[in-house]
Amino acid sequence: VFAQVLLADEVNRATPRSQSALLEAMQERQVTIDGITRALPEPFLVLATLNPIEMEGTFPLPEGQLDRFMLRISLGYPSHSEESEILERFHHATVVPPLEPVASMAELNGLREAVTTVIVDETLRDYLLRIVEATRKNDELQLGASPRASLSLYKATQAWAAIHGRAYVLPDDVKRLVGPVLNHRLIPNSHARLRGRRAPQVLDDILRNVPVPIQRQG
């Protein structure tokens, strides 16, 4: 755990006790052992993978743990060109070649600070919150998005805008990131599941029903 980037491969194969041990690390950025609390390095990032095919010997992550992951994405298969590059890379080697740093710690901290300056208009903040609130009132959802989810969506839109060279967030940024940020936090109720309805479908309906803010004319 005492690393800046922690990769938990197939985290659903870890025991519930091991999974719960990550809660403090992910939320508080610290670890308590025998009553002694030790701070984790800064920045600290947890990446985890799930095996969605083989369920034998796996333990579903509890809602509280899932809520601490900012994003959940599906990688899928590589493209033809990407897979060709993989084959070329391992033509002579059987292990991953040594990795070289692509940024210094000072550069990374500077980028993190820059993201916080990205402007989120009040109308967009209201739009984001209306989407989150709609998940809590939806008749098909047993569990809606938490305040941690709304904060994650807010921060994610700022980062997305910065990555695309903008100093402000657009409605499309919110719509683009709603799924990756919220889908894994929502739990459909039994009636919805019986009808084959899943969180992404319910969230799509919510997005269609929440009005998108229109730019004000100066």
Secondary structure, DSSP 8 states (H G I E B T S, - for coil): --SSEEEETTGGGS-HHHHHHHHHHHHHSEEEETTEEEE--SS-EEEE---SS--TT-----HHHHTT-S---------HHHHHHHHHHTSS-SS------SS-HHHHHHHHHHHTTSB--HHHHHHHHHHHHHHHH-TTEEE---HHHHHHHHHHHHHHHHHTT-SB--HHHHHHHHHHHHGGG-EE-HHHHHTT--HHHHHHHHHHHS--------
